[in-house]
Amino acid sequence: MTDTFVIVGGDAAGMAAASKAKRDASDLEVVVFEKGEWVSYGACGLPYYVKGEIQSLEHLVSVTPEEFREERDIDLRTGHEVVAIDPDAKTVTAEHDGGETVQPYDSLLIATGAESVVPPIDGTDLEGVYTLGSMSDGKELREYVARARKGESLQQPDRGPACRYLEDCTGSVGVVGGGYIGIEMAEALAANGFEVNLFQRGDRVLKGFSEATSEAVADHLREQDVAVHLDTEVETLSGDERVEAVVTDDDRIEVEMVLLGTGVRPRTALAEDAGIELGETGAIETDAYRETNVPDVYAAGDCAEATHVVTGEPAYVPLALTANRHGRAVGQTVTGRPTEGGAIAGTAAVKAFDVEAARTGIIDHDEAREAGFDPISETITAKSRAGYYPDGGTVTVTLTADRDTKRVLGASLVSEYGEGAVHRSHAVVGALEEGATVFDLENYDLAYAPPFNTTWDPVLVASKVLSGKLR
């Protein structure tokens, strides 16, 4: 009798697992339930679709449903929402088109992803308030931008300097949250002529990065005429049926649209109802092979925890590469080759207009101390290319290490766009993966040629300076 591998969720982790399992065991029956119409898509590209740099949602799709069904022989069922898992009977129940299907499984992967966090403030249910967590969200936002550019926006506040992108300003908008989505959407909306107000309740944007990176990004946002409101608590989104203003603890700013970019949380309700345990992060707890406390039930992607390479402890960092890696590992595991999929370093990058920023590992000193380290950091700014080579810029690197062991803990980098902050972070990722010391990193043999780098790469410069302090 042929075994059946059932997957709940058709995005990165789910479809990576399905494809790998079918590739390794062609006789395995692979069934994927996806409640929406889209599968295997790049949600990280949605801000650039809204901006207009990507012309079609279909361009964000890696593999179409038809290709999964016809070319990979995967039983993909879109429009099917799994509403229950019965671990004793080893079945899942899915609702679709007014009907219901009960599907048996031998192995099950929960890949339900994450959902946008809606902050507990009044007015989030008003028309004109958006999140950006799905393809349908992206479609709605793109349509809104198109209407506004045609002059169909419902309000036309006083035009300001941000409107230099277009002959006429398309309106004033609010972005709540200074993380990845908030910053990327601030760029997308400003590029379409909106006056953008970015609200951040903390004292800096990009909290997971170093202070130097956060300050550089915030300063650049202001240079691009984004109004950055730090230490600002949004109390209410005001309006009758449609949002009309963002009311903060000390101001009222009229807007015609609000984008909520206040983070994501794992979708775990389905797993919890089935008796599957959550970890200390609030995401689904798994072992190294992504198996949960329930035998033959796995979890991967944005709904599940992973192990942090620096601390060795569970962490929740929902990113695309992790989902793909861990989904692929589960696909191998269920076909007889137990595969761990690896730890994570929390490596991430963001573009803000003409600036790029990257981070990896542990940078925050409080977080490092909680993990048992004695952190020490150094921030340097160095040239990105040979001084005599034209058009170069600078890279600012904050490097953090453990004072006792000298082990590299993490780094945050920022540069002009194209000057290499993101790619340079990869050297630090390598150091984290192998548990290297600052002295080891200082001697990494990184590439040099005048158009690309200085003889001493900025990461090496940061390592030299921090090594000097540690010596």
VMD Tcl script that draws the C-alpha trace (Angstrom):
set ca {
  {0.00 0.00 0.00}
  {1.35 3.43 -0.97}
  {2.12 5.81 1.89}
  {0.50 9.24 1.93}
  {2.30 12.45 2.86}
  {-0.16 15.26 3.59}
  {0.85 18.90 3.78}
  {-1.20 21.77 5.18}
  {-0.10 24.98 3.48}
  {1.09 25.57 -0.07}
  {3.79 28.18 0.18}
  {7.56 27.93 0.72}
  {7.89 25.18 3.33}
  {4.92 23.16 2.12}
  {5.77 23.08 -1.57}
  {9.49 22.57 -0.93}
  {8.60 19.51 1.13}
  {6.12 18.25 -1.45}
  {8.54 18.63 -4.34}
  {11.48 17.03 -2.54}
  {9.42 14.11 -1.23}
  {7.98 13.39 -4.67}
  {11.40 13.67 -6.27}
  {12.94 11.20 -3.81}
  {10.00 8.77 -3.74}
  {7.97 8.96 -6.92}
  {5.49 6.33 -5.68}
  {4.67 8.38 -2.55}
  {1.22 9.97 -2.62}
  {1.69 13.66 -1.82}
  {-1.43 15.70 -1.02}
  {-1.24 19.46 -0.37}
  {-4.14 21.47 1.02}
  {-4.02 25.23 0.46}
  {-6.97 27.41 1.45}
  {-6.11 30.16 -1.02}
  {-5.59 30.18 -4.77}
  {-1.86 31.01 -4.74}
  {0.99 28.63 -3.99}
  {4.79 28.83 -4.04}
  {4.94 32.60 -4.25}
  {7.47 35.19 -3.13}
  {5.66 37.27 -0.52}
  {8.87 39.25 0.03}
  {8.34 40.77 -3.41}
  {4.93 42.25 -2.60}
  {6.20 45.74 -1.64}
  {7.94 45.97 -5.03}
  {4.75 44.86 -6.76}
  {2.83 47.59 -4.96}
  {5.58 50.06 -5.89}
  {5.23 49.10 -9.56}
  {8.68 47.62 -10.17}
  {7.08 44.18 -10.59}
  {4.24 44.35 -13.07}
  {2.27 41.21 -12.34}
  {1.46 39.07 -9.31}
  {2.15 36.05 -11.48}
  {5.80 37.14 -11.65}
  {6.05 36.39 -7.92}
  {4.98 32.77 -8.44}
  {7.86 30.28 -8.61}
  {5.84 27.26 -9.75}
  {2.19 27.34 -10.83}
  {-0.47 24.99 -9.45}
  {-0.72 23.37 -12.87}
  {3.01 22.64 -12.93}
  {2.83 21.02 -9.51}
  {-0.09 18.86 -10.60}
  {0.95 17.96 -14.12}
  {4.75 17.98 -14.06}
  {5.48 16.98 -10.46}
  {2.49 14.68 -9.91}
  {1.51 16.39 -6.66}
  {-2.14 16.29 -5.59}
  {-2.48 20.02 -4.92}
  {-5.90 21.10 -3.72}
  {-6.31 24.87 -3.66}
  {-9.41 26.37 -2.10}
  {-9.27 23.70 0.63}
  {-9.02 24.89 4.24}
  {-7.92 22.28 6.76}
  {-10.06 22.80 9.86}
  {-9.05 19.81 11.99}
  {-6.26 17.30 12.54}
  {-6.97 13.98 14.27}
  {-3.60 12.51 15.31}
  {-5.22 9.32 16.67}
  {-7.03 8.53 13.43}
  {-4.20 10.13 11.42}
  {-6.57 12.22 9.32}
  {-7.08 15.85 8.40}
  {-10.46 17.42 7.62}
  {-10.68 20.07 4.92}
  {-13.59 22.28 3.92}
  {-14.09 23.39 0.33}
  {-16.92 24.69 -1.84}
  {-19.48 23.90 0.84}
  {-18.19 20.34 1.13}
  {-15.84 18.44 3.41}
  {-13.00 15.99 2.82}
  {-11.41 13.67 5.37}
  {-7.93 12.72 4.21}
  {-5.84 9.98 5.89}
  {-2.08 10.47 6.22}
  {0.99 8.47 7.15}
  {3.13 11.60 7.58}
  {1.84 15.14 8.02}
  {3.55 18.50 7.63}
  {2.00 21.61 9.15}
  {3.17 24.60 7.11}
  {0.48 27.12 7.95}
  {2.84 30.11 7.93}
  {2.35 33.39 9.75}
  {-0.25 36.11 9.78}
  {0.01 39.88 10.05}
  {-0.32 41.29 13.54}
  {-3.14 43.82 13.87}
  {-2.32 46.10 16.80}
  {-4.93 46.51 19.55}
  {-6.00 50.03 18.60}
  {-9.40 51.36 17.60}
  {-10.11 51.83 13.92}
  {-8.17 48.98 12.36}
  {-11.44 47.72 10.85}
  {-12.06 50.93 8.91}
  {-11.95 50.99 5.13}
  {-8.56 52.08 3.88}
  {-6.60 50.16 6.51}
  {-4.40 47.47 4.99}
  {-1.93 44.76 5.93}
  {0.53 43.08 3.57}
  {0.66 39.39 4.39}
  {-0.75 37.70 1.30}
  {-1.06 37.95 -2.45}
  {-4.62 39.23 -2.10}
  {-3.36 41.98 0.22}
  {-0.81 42.97 -2.40}
  {-3.46 43.02 -5.11}
  {-5.73 45.29 -3.05}
  {-2.89 47.69 -2.27}
  {-1.77 47.86 -5.90}
  {-5.33 48.62 -6.95}
  {-5.55 51.35 -4.32}
  {-2.33 52.94 -5.55}
  {-3.59 52.83 -9.14}
  {-6.86 54.53 -8.17}
  {-5.01 57.22 -6.24}
  {-2.69 57.97 -9.14}
  {-5.74 58.45 -11.35}
  {-7.03 61.06 -8.91}
  {-9.69 58.81 -7.41}
  {-8.42 59.01 -3.83}
  {-11.05 60.20 -1.41}
  {-9.00 63.00 0.11}
  {-6.39 65.38 -1.22}
  {-4.43 66.86 1.73}
  {-2.02 69.75 1.27}
  {0.73 68.69 -1.06}
  {4.23 68.54 0.36}
  {7.82 67.90 -0.78}
  {7.30 64.12 -1.01}
  {5.21 64.75 -4.09}
  {8.26 65.47 -6.22}
  {7.90 61.94 -7.64}
  {4.75 62.91 -9.57}
  {3.24 66.08 -11.01}
  {0.50 65.85 -8.38}
  {0.56 64.27 -4.96}
  {-1.68 61.24 -4.61}
  {-2.46 61.76 -0.93}
  {-1.17 61.46 2.61}
  {-0.82 57.99 4.10}
  {0.29 56.42 7.35}
  {2.56 53.43 7.84}
  {2.43 51.96 11.34}
  {5.59 50.03 12.18}
  {9.27 50.61 11.43}
  {10.30 47.07 10.58}
  {10.94 45.44 7.22}
  {7.44 45.81 5.77}
  {6.98 49.31 7.13}
  {10.19 50.60 5.57}
  {9.74 48.79 2.26}
  {6.18 50.07 2.00}
  {7.24 53.61 2.90}
  {9.50 53.49 -0.15}
  {6.80 51.93 -2.33}
  {4.20 54.53 -1.41}
  {6.54 57.53 -1.60}
  {7.65 56.42 -5.06}
  {4.00 56.64 -6.10}
  {3.66 60.21 -4.92}
  {2.18 59.75 -1.47}
  {3.17 61.85 1.50}
  {4.28 59.11 3.89}
  {4.12 59.27 7.68}
  {5.95 56.39 9.37}
  {4.96 55.76 12.99}
  {7.24 53.76 15.30}
  {6.40 53.29 18.96}
  {10.05 52.67 19.89}
  {12.96 55.05 19.72}
  {14.32 53.69 16.44}
  {13.37 51.82 13.28}
  {14.71 48.34 12.56}
  {14.97 47.36 16.21}
  {16.74 44.08 15.37}
  {19.65 45.96 13.80}
  {22.37 48.03 15.47}
  {21.73 51.61 16.54}
  {24.14 52.84 13.86}
  {22.17 51.01 11.16}
  {18.83 52.20 12.51}
  {19.98 55.82 12.63}
  {21.39 55.66 9.09}
  {18.15 54.24 7.72}
  {15.94 56.73 9.60}
  {18.09 59.64 8.42}
  {17.83 58.45 4.84}
  {14.06 58.06 5.09}
  {13.86 61.71 6.18}
  {16.10 62.71 3.26}
  {13.50 61.09 1.02}
  {10.81 63.23 2.71}
  {9.26 60.40 4.72}
  {8.05 61.86 8.02}
  {9.50 59.51 10.65}
  {7.65 59.66 13.97}
  {9.74 57.87 16.61}
  {8.66 57.24 20.20}
  {5.13 57.70 18.92}
  {2.24 55.63 20.18}
  {-0.64 55.31 17.72}
  {-3.76 55.44 19.87}
  {-6.57 55.45 17.30}
  {-7.25 55.30 13.59}
  {-10.01 57.86 13.24}
  {-12.85 57.99 10.74}
  {-16.52 57.17 10.18}
  {-16.48 54.36 7.65}
  {-13.11 55.10 6.09}
  {-9.87 56.01 7.86}
  {-9.32 59.78 7.96}
  {-6.53 60.31 10.47}
  {-3.89 58.69 12.63}
  {-4.27 59.87 16.22}
  {-1.10 59.56 18.30}
  {-0.37 60.36 21.92}
  {0.38 63.97 20.99}
  {-0.88 64.65 17.45}
  {-3.53 64.01 14.83}
  {-2.32 63.52 11.25}
  {-4.84 63.36 8.42}
  {-4.39 60.42 6.04}
  {-6.45 58.65 3.45}
  {-4.88 55.21 3.91}
  {-2.98 53.29 6.60}
  {-0.67 50.32 6.16}
  {-0.16 48.21 9.28}
  {3.37 46.79 9.33}
  {3.53 45.76 12.97}
  {4.98 42.29 12.50}
  {3.71 38.76 12.12}
  {2.84 35.87 14.39}
  {2.78 32.13 13.68}
  {-0.50 30.49 12.70}
  {-0.77 27.79 15.34}
  {-4.48 27.37 16.15}
  {-4.86 24.25 13.99}
  {-1.84 22.62 15.62}
  {-2.88 23.58 19.15}
  {-6.36 22.12 18.67}
  {-4.71 18.83 17.71}
  {-2.62 18.71 20.90}
  {0.61 19.79 19.24}
  {2.84 21.70 21.64}
  {4.08 25.22 21.18}
  {7.52 26.36 22.27}
  {8.55 29.27 24.42}
  {8.48 31.60 21.41}
  {4.81 30.89 20.73}
  {5.56 28.98 17.53}
  {5.28 25.20 17.08}
  {8.00 23.31 18.91}
  {9.93 20.68 16.96}
  {13.04 18.58 17.25}
  {16.03 18.95 14.92}
  {14.17 17.01 12.22}
  {11.11 19.32 12.51}
  {9.00 16.59 14.13}
  {6.53 17.77 16.76}
  {5.55 16.05 20.01}
  {3.00 14.07 17.98}
  {4.63 11.19 16.07}
  {4.71 11.55 12.27}
  {3.55 15.17 12.47}
  {6.11 17.78 11.38}
  {6.10 21.58 11.31}
  {8.22 23.92 9.21}
  {8.29 27.47 7.95}
  {6.81 30.57 9.54}
  {4.62 28.62 11.97}
  {7.51 26.78 13.62}
  {10.50 27.41 15.84}
  {14.10 26.81 14.81}
  {17.38 26.56 16.70}
  {19.58 29.65 16.82}
  {23.15 28.90 15.75}
  {24.66 31.28 18.32}
  {22.67 30.34 21.43}
  {21.62 26.78 20.59}
  {18.18 27.75 21.90}
  {14.77 27.88 20.17}
  {14.11 31.05 18.17}
  {11.32 32.37 15.98}
  {12.64 34.19 12.94}
  {10.17 33.77 10.05}
  {12.19 34.08 6.84}
  {11.92 32.56 3.38}
  {15.20 30.65 3.26}
  {14.48 28.93 6.56}
  {11.07 27.83 5.31}
  {12.52 26.44 2.08}
  {15.41 24.68 3.81}
  {13.32 23.11 6.54}
  {10.52 22.13 4.17}
  {13.01 20.40 1.89}
  {14.53 18.61 4.90}
  {11.12 17.29 5.94}
  {10.57 16.05 2.39}
  {13.77 14.02 2.67}
  {12.97 12.81 6.17}
  {9.55 11.37 5.32}
  {11.06 9.46 2.41}
  {13.60 7.69 4.59}
  {16.57 10.04 4.81}
  {16.35 11.86 8.14}
  {17.60 15.41 7.52}
  {17.89 18.23 10.02}
  {17.78 21.30 7.79}
  {20.13 23.29 10.00}
  {20.06 26.09 12.53}
  {19.38 29.76 11.82}
  {21.32 32.95 12.45}
  {18.47 35.39 11.90}
  {20.17 36.76 8.80}
  {18.05 39.41 7.09}
  {18.30 42.40 4.76}
  {16.21 45.41 3.83}
  {16.33 48.13 1.19}
  {15.27 51.67 2.05}
  {15.37 53.84 -1.09}
  {19.12 54.23 -1.77}
  {20.34 52.43 1.35}
  {20.75 48.73 2.08}
  {21.04 47.14 5.50}
  {21.77 43.64 6.76}
  {21.99 41.89 10.08}
  {22.89 38.45 11.40}
  {23.34 36.72 14.74}
  {22.95 38.51 18.08}
  {23.68 42.22 18.20}
  {21.61 43.49 21.11}
  {23.59 43.39 24.35}
  {20.60 42.59 26.55}
  {19.73 39.63 24.35}
  {23.34 38.47 24.42}
  {23.49 38.67 28.21}
  {20.26 36.69 28.52}
  {21.96 33.99 26.44}
  {24.91 33.90 28.84}
  {27.40 36.03 26.92}
  {29.40 39.10 27.94}
  {28.95 41.22 24.81}
  {31.27 43.83 23.41}
  {30.69 45.76 20.17}
  {32.57 48.07 17.89}
  {31.22 50.23 15.05}
  {33.39 51.36 12.15}
  {32.82 53.09 8.82}
  {35.11 52.14 5.92}
  {35.25 52.64 2.16}
  {33.39 50.13 0.02}
  {35.89 50.25 -2.85}
  {39.47 51.32 -3.41}
  {39.85 55.01 -2.63}
  {41.06 55.83 -6.14}
  {38.20 53.94 -7.82}
  {35.29 56.23 -8.85}
  {31.76 56.07 -7.51}
  {32.51 54.20 -4.31}
  {30.81 54.74 -0.98}
  {31.10 53.59 2.60}
  {29.95 50.67 4.70}
  {29.21 50.99 8.41}
  {29.70 47.77 10.36}
  {28.72 47.04 13.95}
  {30.41 43.82 15.06}
  {29.52 42.11 18.35}
  {31.52 39.41 20.14}
  {31.71 37.65 23.50}
  {34.34 39.25 25.71}
  {35.28 35.96 27.40}
  {35.53 33.51 24.49}
  {36.16 36.16 21.77}
  {33.49 34.36 19.71}
  {31.70 36.39 17.04}
  {28.04 36.86 18.04}
  {26.62 38.97 15.24}
  {26.82 42.03 13.05}
  {24.75 44.82 11.54}
  {25.81 46.58 8.34}
  {24.52 49.54 6.33}
  {25.69 51.13 3.10}
  {24.51 52.99 0.06}
  {22.51 50.69 -2.19}
  {24.89 48.58 -4.24}
  {27.89 49.14 -1.99}
  {27.72 45.71 -0.41}
  {26.32 45.76 3.12}
  {24.18 42.72 2.37}
  {26.82 40.60 0.66}
  {29.44 41.46 3.24}
  {27.17 40.12 5.98}
  {27.68 36.65 4.52}
  {31.24 36.53 5.83}
  {29.89 37.06 9.33}
  {27.29 34.32 8.79}
  {30.15 31.95 7.99}
  {31.89 32.96 11.21}
  {28.72 32.32 13.21}
  {28.18 28.92 11.64}
  {31.67 27.72 12.53}
  {31.81 29.41 15.94}
  {34.75 31.56 14.87}
  {36.44 34.12 17.09}
  {37.03 37.74 16.14}
  {40.68 36.81 15.63}
  {39.62 34.10 13.16}
  {37.35 36.50 11.27}
  {40.12 39.09 11.11}
  {42.14 36.63 9.02}
  {39.41 35.59 6.58}
  {40.74 35.67 3.02}
  {38.06 37.89 1.47}
  {38.16 38.93 -2.18}
  {39.73 42.21 -3.25}
  {39.68 44.15 -6.50}
  {39.35 47.95 -6.77}
  {35.84 47.97 -8.33}
  {34.46 45.75 -5.57}
  {36.36 46.28 -2.36}
  {39.26 47.74 -0.46}
  {42.28 45.61 0.41}
  {40.89 45.36 3.91}
  {37.17 44.66 3.58}
  {35.02 46.67 6.05}
  {34.19 43.43 7.89}
  {37.92 42.81 8.34}
  {38.41 46.39 9.50}
  {35.70 45.93 12.13}
  {37.31 42.66 13.19}
  {40.73 44.31 13.53}
  {39.35 47.14 15.65}
  {37.34 44.81 17.88}
  {40.31 42.44 18.17}
  {42.39 45.33 19.41}
  {39.88 46.04 22.16}
  {39.74 42.37 23.16}
  {43.53 42.07 23.29}
}
mol new
graphics top color blue
foreach p $ca { graphics top sphere $p radius 0.5 }
foreach p [lrange $ca 0 end-1] q [lrange $ca 1 end] { graphics top cylinder $p $q radius 0.2 }
display resetview
